[in-house]
Amino acid sequence: MKEKTDKILTLALLGLAIIATVFAVVFALNTVNNTAMFDLAFWLLILMIGVSLCAIVVFLCKKLIERFKTEKGYLKKFLFLIVLIVVLLVVSFLLAKGGDVDLIKYGISEGTSKLIGAACILCYIIVIGAALAILVTEIMPKSNKKK
């Protein structure tokens, strides 16, 4: 019964995502000449995004609680991951200069420019980390076979 419910909810969320995508395209392209229809598409898009985000949070919390109950060391791993993410956020924010974006041209503050720079640095760190993880997982099995 649980699997059927999960499948139904997954299909319902997929349907909502498709509808939200259609409304996003209508909103982005501004192809609707009727203002009321445009407003309806905008608010339905906001509603669909809100429902999708709520469903994601609920399912995520549900899965996390199940994993905390079933796997003994999962809470420690999860907390380590959260701490690692916070450390990466702080490091990338400290490395950002604040002058990454032309302040006058785009009309933003230095703090906003620093946040943009921090986001870019964080992306670089994550991409480098992912590349290193791929290299390690490819090299480790080969080095273990030689022994």
MODELLER restraints for C-alpha pairs under 7 A, 6 or more apart:
rsr = mdl.restraints
at = mdl.atoms
rsr.add(forms.Gaussian(group=physical.xy_distance, feature=features.Distance(at['CA:13:A'], at['CA:52:A']), mean=6.73, stdev=0.5))
rsr.add(forms.Gaussian(group=physical.xy_distance, feature=features.Distance(at['CA:16:A'], at['CA:48:A']), mean=6.26, stdev=0.5))
rsr.add(forms.Gaussian(group=physical.xy_distance, feature=features.Distance(at['CA:20:A'], at['CA:45:A']), mean=5.14, stdev=0.5))
rsr.add(forms.Gaussian(group=physical.xy_distance, feature=features.Distance(at['CA:20:A'], at['CA:48:A']), mean=5.57, stdev=0.5))
rsr.add(forms.Gaussian(group=physical.xy_distance, feature=features.Distance(at['CA:20:A'], at['CA:49:A']), mean=6.87, stdev=0.5))
rsr.add(forms.Gaussian(group=physical.xy_distance, feature=features.Distance(at['CA:23:A'], at['CA:41:A']), mean=5.32, stdev=0.5))
rsr.add(forms.Gaussian(group=physical.xy_distance, feature=features.Distance(at['CA:23:A'], at['CA:42:A']), mean=6.93, stdev=0.5))
rsr.add(forms.Gaussian(group=physical.xy_distance, feature=features.Distance(at['CA:23:A'], at['CA:45:A']), mean=5.59, stdev=0.5))
rsr.add(forms.Gaussian(group=physical.xy_distance, feature=features.Distance(at['CA:24:A'], at['CA:45:A']), mean=6.24, stdev=0.5))
rsr.add(forms.Gaussian(group=physical.xy_distance, feature=features.Distance(at['CA:26:A'], at['CA:32:A']), mean=6.97, stdev=0.5))
rsr.add(forms.Gaussian(group=physical.xy_distance, feature=features.Distance(at['CA:27:A'], at['CA:38:A']), mean=6.74, stdev=0.5))
rsr.add(forms.Gaussian(group=physical.xy_distance, feature=features.Distance(at['CA:27:A'], at['CA:41:A']), mean=6.54, stdev=0.5))
rsr.add(forms.Gaussian(group=physical.xy_distance, feature=features.Distance(at['CA:27:A'], at['CA:42:A']), mean=6.18, stdev=0.5))
rsr.add(forms.Gaussian(group=physical.xy_distance, feature=features.Distance(at['CA:32:A'], at['CA:38:A']), mean=5.97, stdev=0.5))
rsr.add(forms.Gaussian(group=physical.xy_distance, feature=features.Distance(at['CA:67:A'], at['CA:74:A']), mean=6.86, stdev=0.5))
rsr.add(forms.Gaussian(group=physical.xy_distance, feature=features.Distance(at['CA:68:A'], at['CA:74:A']), mean=5.91, stdev=0.5))
rsr.add(forms.Gaussian(group=physical.xy_distance, feature=features.Distance(at['CA:68:A'], at['CA:75:A']), mean=5.83, stdev=0.5))
rsr.add(forms.Gaussian(group=physical.xy_distance, feature=features.Distance(at['CA:88:A'], at['CA:122:A']), mean=6.86, stdev=0.5))
rsr.add(forms.Gaussian(group=physical.xy_distance, feature=features.Distance(at['CA:89:A'], at['CA:122:A']), mean=6.76, stdev=0.5))
rsr.add(forms.Gaussian(group=physical.xy_distance, feature=features.Distance(at['CA:92:A'], at['CA:118:A']), mean=4.89, stdev=0.5))
rsr.add(forms.Gaussian(group=physical.xy_distance, feature=features.Distance(at['CA:92:A'], at['CA:121:A']), mean=5.53, stdev=0.5))
rsr.add(forms.Gaussian(group=physical.xy_distance, feature=features.Distance(at['CA:92:A'], at['CA:122:A']), mean=5.44, stdev=0.5))
rsr.add(forms.Gaussian(group=physical.xy_distance, feature=features.Distance(at['CA:93:A'], at['CA:115:A']), mean=6.88, stdev=0.5))
rsr.add(forms.Gaussian(group=physical.xy_distance, feature=features.Distance(at['CA:93:A'], at['CA:118:A']), mean=4.65, stdev=0.5))
rsr.add(forms.Gaussian(group=physical.xy_distance, feature=features.Distance(at['CA:96:A'], at['CA:114:A']), mean=5.62, stdev=0.5))
rsr.add(forms.Gaussian(group=physical.xy_distance, feature=features.Distance(at['CA:96:A'], at['CA:117:A']), mean=5.21, stdev=0.5))
rsr.add(forms.Gaussian(group=physical.xy_distance, feature=features.Distance(at['CA:96:A'], at['CA:118:A']), mean=5.11, stdev=0.5))
rsr.add(forms.Gaussian(group=physical.xy_distance, feature=features.Distance(at['CA:97:A'], at['CA:114:A']), mean=6.05, stdev=0.5))
rsr.add(forms.Gaussian(group=physical.xy_distance, feature=features.Distance(at['CA:98:A'], at['CA:110:A']), mean=5.41, stdev=0.5))
rsr.add(forms.Gaussian(group=physical.xy_distance, feature=features.Distance(at['CA:98:A'], at['CA:111:A']), mean=6.41, stdev=0.5))
rsr.add(forms.Gaussian(group=physical.xy_distance, feature=features.Distance(at['CA:98:A'], at['CA:113:A']), mean=5.11, stdev=0.5))
rsr.add(forms.Gaussian(group=physical.xy_distance, feature=features.Distance(at['CA:98:A'], at['CA:114:A']), mean=3.78, stdev=0.5))
rsr.add(forms.Gaussian(group=physical.xy_distance, feature=features.Distance(at['CA:98:A'], at['CA:117:A']), mean=6.82, stdev=0.5))
rsr.add(forms.Gaussian(group=physical.xy_distance, feature=features.Distance(at['CA:99:A'], at['CA:110:A']), mean=6.70, stdev=0.5))
rsr.add(forms.Gaussian(group=physical.xy_distance, feature=features.Distance(at['CA:99:A'], at['CA:113:A']), mean=6.16, stdev=0.5))
rsr.add(forms.Gaussian(group=physical.xy_distance, feature=features.Distance(at['CA:99:A'], at['CA:114:A']), mean=6.81, stdev=0.5))
rsr.add(forms.Gaussian(group=physical.xy_distance, feature=features.Distance(at['CA:100:A'], at['CA:113:A']), mean=5.95, stdev=0.5))
rsr.add(forms.Gaussian(group=physical.xy_distance, feature=features.Distance(at['CA:100:A'], at['CA:114:A']), mean=6.90, stdev=0.5))
rsr.add(forms.Gaussian(group=physical.xy_distance, feature=features.Distance(at['CA:100:A'], at['CA:117:A']), mean=5.70, stdev=0.5))
rsr.add(forms.Gaussian(group=physical.xy_distance, feature=features.Distance(at['CA:101:A'], at['CA:113:A']), mean=5.54, stdev=0.5))
rsr.add(forms.Gaussian(group=physical.xy_distance, feature=features.Distance(at['CA:103:A'], at['CA:109:A']), mean=6.32, stdev=0.5))
rsr.add(forms.Gaussian(group=physical.xy_distance, feature=features.Distance(at['CA:103:A'], at['CA:110:A']), mean=6.85, stdev=0.5))
